[in-house]
Amino acid sequence: MDKTFLQVLPLAIGATISPTGLLFVMMILSGKDNPKKKALAFILGATLFLTVLGLIIFFTAKPAIQSTNHPDITSAIINIVLGLLIVLIVVKSVFFKKKDKPADSKKHKKPYSVIGFLYMFINISTLIPFIAAIKIVAENKLAPLDNISIVIAVILITMFMVAFPVIITYAMPKKSETILGPVNGFMSKHGATIANVYFTLMAIYLLYAGIHKL
């Protein structure tokens, strides 16, 4: 179990690095009409999507790979493809800089749980390392309880950065602005750079794992 968790931990950490998601939640919290409840609903919707996706991958990845003529090669190719997709994300971010500002929450008429669900559905930079992490869990032979524990841990780690402002707002309502202000400023300035560096390391990790298996 420990070995598998250490394998997926770098990917789960990469999945949680989402400057856009963090800024979007901060924007919701700065709004009016129960912003904490709206932000919480957003987080729950995003978590629901990851849970559904994680379970689908967990129960289908291994049978699908094992059904191929060369399961190890198939698994290796998937790792390489996921690594290359992360490379494309980094290249797009570095060379095609386009400041992705979260859309104005006032324009949204859908429930915030639905917005959170849809946000995670299109958040490719989070989904690729998340999918890679769950695939590793699905492929390793662990006891059912260990599998469930690691899948839950991956989901919680993936959601941590986006959920952090909401957790702080509920846990320390009086100090939340003092804590979240600097965090918001730092991620606005350096979030994309941190994400690109870490994504590059993840891409190398997945490409090495895939090539090593071939």
C-alpha positions as a LaTeX table, in Angstrom:
\begin{tabular}{lrrr}
\hline
Residue & $x$ (\AA) & $y$ (\AA) & $z$ (\AA) \\
\hline
Met1 & 0.00 & 0.00 & 0.00 \\
Asp2 & 2.77 & 2.44 & 0.96 \\
Lys3 & 4.57 & 1.83 & $-2.33$ \\
Thr4 & 1.43 & 2.49 & $-4.36$ \\
Phe5 & 0.63 & 5.63 & $-2.40$ \\
Leu6 & 4.13 & 6.98 & $-3.00$ \\
Gln7 & 3.71 & 6.23 & $-6.71$ \\
Val8 & 0.50 & 8.24 & $-6.97$ \\
Leu9 & 1.39 & 11.04 & $-4.54$ \\
Pro10 & 3.39 & 13.15 & $-7.06$ \\
Leu11 & 0.50 & 12.90 & $-9.52$ \\
Ala12 & $-2.11$ & 13.79 & $-6.90$ \\
Ile13 & $-0.04$ & 16.83 & $-5.86$ \\
Gly14 & 0.19 & 17.84 & $-9.51$ \\
Ala15 & $-3.55$ & 17.44 & $-9.91$ \\
Thr16 & $-4.24$ & 19.79 & $-7.00$ \\
Ile17 & $-2.15$ & 22.64 & $-8.48$ \\
Ser18 & $-4.96$ & 24.61 & $-10.08$ \\
Pro19 & $-4.43$ & 28.40 & $-9.93$ \\
Thr20 & $-7.57$ & 29.01 & $-12.02$ \\
Gly21 & $-9.74$ & 26.92 & $-9.69$ \\
Leu22 & $-8.31$ & 28.62 & $-6.61$ \\
Leu23 & $-8.94$ & 32.09 & $-8.03$ \\
Phe24 & $-12.45$ & 31.14 & $-9.10$ \\
Val25 & $-13.31$ & 29.99 & $-5.58$ \\
Met26 & $-11.77$ & 33.16 & $-4.14$ \\
Met27 & $-13.97$ & 35.18 & $-6.48$ \\
Ile28 & $-17.07$ & 33.29 & $-5.33$ \\
Leu29 & $-16.15$ & 33.95 & $-1.70$ \\
Ser30 & $-15.80$ & 37.67 & $-2.41$ \\
Gly31 & $-19.34$ & 37.85 & $-3.78$ \\
Lys32 & $-22.67$ & 38.47 & $-2.08$ \\
Asp33 & $-25.67$ & 36.36 & $-1.05$ \\
Asn34 & $-24.21$ & 33.48 & 0.97 \\
Pro35 & $-20.81$ & 33.25 & $-0.77$ \\
Lys36 & $-19.60$ & 30.54 & 1.63 \\
Lys37 & $-22.52$ & 28.27 & 0.74 \\
Lys38 & $-21.98$ & 28.91 & $-2.97$ \\
Ala39 & $-18.28$ & 28.12 & $-2.70$ \\
Leu40 & $-19.02$ & 24.97 & $-0.68$ \\
Ala41 & $-21.55$ & 23.86 & $-3.29$ \\
Phe42 & $-18.93$ & 24.45 & $-6.01$ \\
Ile43 & $-16.41$ & 22.29 & $-4.13$ \\
Leu44 & $-18.96$ & 19.51 & $-3.56$ \\
Gly45 & $-19.88$ & 19.49 & $-7.25$ \\
Ala46 & $-16.22$ & 19.28 & $-8.31$ \\
Thr47 & $-15.58$ & 16.52 & $-5.76$ \\
Leu48 & $-18.59$ & 14.57 & $-7.02$ \\
Phe49 & $-17.21$ & 14.64 & $-10.57$ \\
Leu50 & $-13.79$ & 13.38 & $-9.43$ \\
Thr51 & $-15.43$ & 10.63 & $-7.37$ \\
Val52 & $-17.53$ & 9.42 & $-10.29$ \\
Leu53 & $-14.59$ & 9.60 & $-12.71$ \\
Gly54 & $-12.24$ & 7.95 & $-10.23$ \\
Leu55 & $-14.60$ & 5.01 & $-9.69$ \\
Ile56 & $-15.14$ & 4.55 & $-13.42$ \\
Ile57 & $-11.40$ & 4.48 & $-14.09$ \\
Phe58 & $-10.71$ & 2.27 & $-11.08$ \\
Phe59 & $-13.20$ & $-0.40$ & $-12.14$ \\
Thr60 & $-12.59$ & $-0.28$ & $-15.90$ \\
Ala61 & $-8.89$ & 0.53 & $-16.43$ \\
Lys62 & $-7.41$ & $-2.80$ & $-15.35$ \\
Pro63 & $-9.92$ & $-5.05$ & $-17.20$ \\
Ala64 & $-9.57$ & $-2.90$ & $-20.32$ \\
Ile65 & $-5.77$ & $-3.06$ & $-20.25$ \\
Gln66 & $-5.70$ & $-6.78$ & $-19.39$ \\
Ser67 & $-8.00$ & $-7.54$ & $-22.33$ \\
Thr68 & $-5.35$ & $-6.35$ & $-24.80$ \\
Asn69 & $-2.75$ & $-8.69$ & $-26.32$ \\
His70 & 0.12 & $-7.03$ & $-24.46$ \\
Pro71 & $-1.17$ & $-5.46$ & $-21.20$ \\
Asp72 & 2.24 & $-4.16$ & $-20.08$ \\
Ile73 & 2.88 & $-2.44$ & $-23.39$ \\
Thr74 & $-0.65$ & $-0.98$ & $-23.40$ \\
Ser75 & $-0.15$ & 0.37 & $-19.87$ \\
Ala76 & 3.21 & 1.84 & $-20.87$ \\
Ile77 & 1.73 & 3.53 & $-23.95$ \\
Ile78 & $-1.05$ & 5.07 & $-21.82$ \\
Asn79 & 1.59 & 6.51 & $-19.47$ \\
Ile80 & 3.53 & 7.94 & $-22.39$ \\
Val81 & 0.38 & 9.47 & $-23.92$ \\
Leu82 & $-0.59$ & 11.05 & $-20.59$ \\
Gly83 & 2.96 & 12.37 & $-20.20$ \\
Leu84 & 2.88 & 13.90 & $-23.68$ \\
Leu85 & $-0.49$ & 15.51 & $-22.97$ \\
Ile86 & 1.01 & 17.17 & $-19.90$ \\
Val87 & 3.90 & 18.39 & $-22.06$ \\
Leu88 & 1.36 & 19.95 & $-24.45$ \\
Ile89 & $-0.33$ & 21.72 & $-21.52$ \\
Val90 & 3.01 & 23.17 & $-20.40$ \\
Val91 & 3.91 & 24.24 & $-23.96$ \\
Lys92 & 0.51 & 25.89 & $-24.41$ \\
Ser93 & 0.88 & 27.71 & $-21.09$ \\
Val94 & 4.42 & 28.94 & $-21.80$ \\
Phe95 & 4.28 & 29.81 & $-25.49$ \\
Phe96 & 0.62 & 30.69 & $-25.93$ \\
Lys97 & 0.11 & 32.79 & $-22.84$ \\
Lys98 & $-3.43$ & 33.77 & $-22.49$ \\
Lys99 & $-4.50$ & 34.87 & $-19.04$ \\
Asp100 & $-7.36$ & 32.62 & $-18.14$ \\
Lys101 & $-9.46$ & 34.74 & $-15.87$ \\
Pro102 & $-12.30$ & 32.94 & $-14.15$ \\
Ala103 & $-15.64$ & 33.96 & $-15.56$ \\
Asp104 & $-17.70$ & 36.39 & $-13.53$ \\
Ser105 & $-19.74$ & 34.35 & $-11.08$ \\
Lys106 & $-22.60$ & 36.84 & $-11.31$ \\
Lys107 & $-23.34$ & 35.63 & $-14.83$ \\
His108 & $-23.91$ & 32.06 & $-13.71$ \\
Lys109 & $-27.53$ & 31.10 & $-13.10$ \\
Lys110 & $-26.90$ & 27.38 & $-12.63$ \\
Pro111 & $-26.54$ & 25.90 & $-9.12$ \\
Tyr112 & $-22.95$ & 26.23 & $-7.95$ \\
Ser113 & $-22.73$ & 22.48 & $-7.44$ \\
Val114 & $-23.40$ & 22.05 & $-11.17$ \\
Ile115 & $-20.83$ & 24.76 & $-12.00$ \\
Gly116 & $-18.26$ & 22.91 & $-9.85$ \\
Phe117 & $-19.09$ & 19.63 & $-11.59$ \\
Leu118 & $-18.70$ & 21.21 & $-15.05$ \\
Tyr119 & $-15.55$ & 23.09 & $-14.02$ \\
Met120 & $-13.82$ & 19.85 & $-13.10$ \\
Phe121 & $-15.11$ & 18.22 & $-16.29$ \\
Ile122 & $-13.17$ & 20.73 & $-18.42$ \\
Asn123 & $-10.17$ & 21.20 & $-16.11$ \\
Ile124 & $-7.76$ & 19.11 & $-18.21$ \\
Ser125 & $-4.64$ & 20.09 & $-16.26$ \\
Thr126 & $-6.18$ & 18.48 & $-13.17$ \\
Leu127 & $-7.79$ & 15.51 & $-14.90$ \\
Ile128 & $-4.71$ & 14.13 & $-16.67$ \\
Pro129 & $-2.55$ & 13.57 & $-13.54$ \\
Phe130 & $-5.68$ & 12.46 & $-11.65$ \\
Ile131 & $-6.46$ & 9.82 & $-14.30$ \\
Ala132 & $-2.82$ & 8.68 & $-14.27$ \\
Ala133 & $-2.90$ & 8.31 & $-10.47$ \\
Ile134 & $-6.13$ & 6.29 & $-10.40$ \\
Lys135 & $-4.83$ & 4.09 & $-13.24$ \\
Ile136 & $-1.80$ & 3.18 & $-11.10$ \\
Val137 & $-4.07$ & 2.26 & $-8.18$ \\
Ala138 & $-6.27$ & 0.14 & $-10.45$ \\
Glu139 & $-3.28$ & $-1.77$ & $-11.86$ \\
Asn140 & $-1.63$ & $-2.60$ & $-8.53$ \\
Lys141 & $-2.86$ & $-5.63$ & $-6.62$ \\
Leu142 & $-3.97$ & $-4.38$ & $-3.22$ \\
Ala143 & $-6.59$ & $-5.34$ & $-0.67$ \\
Pro144 & $-10.00$ & $-3.73$ & $-1.36$ \\
Leu145 & $-9.77$ & $-1.49$ & 1.72 \\
Asp146 & $-6.29$ & $-0.30$ & 0.70 \\
Asn147 & $-7.52$ & 0.46 & $-2.82$ \\
Ile148 & $-10.46$ & 2.48 & $-1.51$ \\
Ser149 & $-8.23$ & 4.34 & 0.96 \\
Ile150 & $-5.77$ & 5.39 & $-1.74$ \\
Val151 & $-8.51$ & 6.42 & $-4.19$ \\
Ile152 & $-10.12$ & 8.57 & $-1.48$ \\
Ala153 & $-6.70$ & 10.04 & $-0.60$ \\
Val154 & $-6.07$ & 10.93 & $-4.27$ \\
Ile155 & $-9.47$ & 12.66 & $-4.51$ \\
Leu156 & $-8.90$ & 14.62 & $-1.29$ \\
Ile157 & $-5.38$ & 15.71 & $-2.30$ \\
Thr158 & $-6.60$ & 16.69 & $-5.77$ \\
Met159 & $-9.32$ & 18.89 & $-4.26$ \\
Phe160 & $-7.14$ & 20.39 & $-1.53$ \\
Met161 & $-5.93$ & 23.59 & $-3.21$ \\
Val162 & $-9.34$ & 24.52 & $-4.63$ \\
Ala163 & $-11.06$ & 23.66 & $-1.34$ \\
Phe164 & $-8.47$ & 25.40 & 0.87 \\
Pro165 & $-10.14$ & 28.87 & 0.84 \\
Val166 & $-13.51$ & 27.34 & 1.74 \\
Ile167 & $-11.99$ & 25.28 & 4.56 \\
Ile168 & $-10.25$ & 28.36 & 5.99 \\
Thr169 & $-13.40$ & 30.48 & 5.66 \\
Tyr170 & $-15.44$ & 27.99 & 7.67 \\
Ala171 & $-12.70$ & 27.03 & 10.15 \\
Met172 & $-11.38$ & 30.56 & 10.86 \\
Pro173 & $-13.95$ & 33.09 & 9.62 \\
Lys174 & $-12.35$ & 36.04 & 11.44 \\
Lys175 & $-8.81$ & 35.36 & 10.20 \\
Ser176 & $-9.70$ & 34.05 & 6.74 \\
Glu177 & $-9.15$ & 37.35 & 4.91 \\
Thr178 & $-5.72$ & 37.77 & 6.52 \\
Ile179 & $-4.69$ & 34.28 & 5.41 \\
Leu180 & $-6.34$ & 34.13 & 2.00 \\
Gly181 & $-5.27$ & 37.60 & 0.81 \\
Pro182 & $-1.55$ & 36.77 & 0.54 \\
Val183 & $-2.36$ & 33.30 & $-0.86$ \\
Asn184 & $-4.53$ & 34.84 & $-3.56$ \\
Gly185 & $-1.84$ & 37.40 & $-4.45$ \\
Phe186 & 0.94 & 34.81 & $-4.55$ \\
Met187 & $-1.00$ & 32.37 & $-6.74$ \\
Ser188 & $-2.09$ & 35.16 & $-9.08$ \\
Lys189 & 1.56 & 36.06 & $-9.70$ \\
His190 & 3.36 & 32.74 & $-9.45$ \\
Gly191 & 0.70 & 30.01 & $-9.72$ \\
Ala192 & 1.13 & 29.39 & $-13.45$ \\
Thr193 & 4.93 & 29.18 & $-13.14$ \\
Ile194 & 4.73 & 26.72 & $-10.24$ \\
Ala195 & 2.22 & 24.61 & $-12.15$ \\
Asn196 & 4.38 & 24.54 & $-15.30$ \\
Val197 & 7.50 & 23.46 & $-13.41$ \\
Tyr198 & 5.67 & 20.73 & $-11.53$ \\
Phe199 & 3.78 & 19.57 & $-14.63$ \\
Thr200 & 7.10 & 19.23 & $-16.45$ \\
Leu201 & 8.38 & 16.98 & $-13.65$ \\
Met202 & 5.18 & 14.92 & $-13.83$ \\
Ala203 & 5.54 & 14.56 & $-17.59$ \\
Ile204 & 9.10 & 13.27 & $-17.13$ \\
Tyr205 & 7.83 & 10.89 & $-14.42$ \\
Leu206 & 5.10 & 9.43 & $-16.66$ \\
Leu207 & 7.29 & 9.27 & $-19.77$ \\
Tyr208 & 10.04 & 7.49 & $-17.82$ \\
Ala209 & 7.54 & 5.03 & $-16.32$ \\
Gly210 & 6.08 & 4.32 & $-19.74$ \\
Ile211 & 9.38 & 3.98 & $-21.61$ \\
His212 & 10.82 & 1.85 & $-18.79$ \\
Lys213 & 7.97 & $-0.66$ & $-19.24$ \\
Leu214 & 8.41 & $-1.00$ & $-23.01$ \\
\hline
\end{tabular}
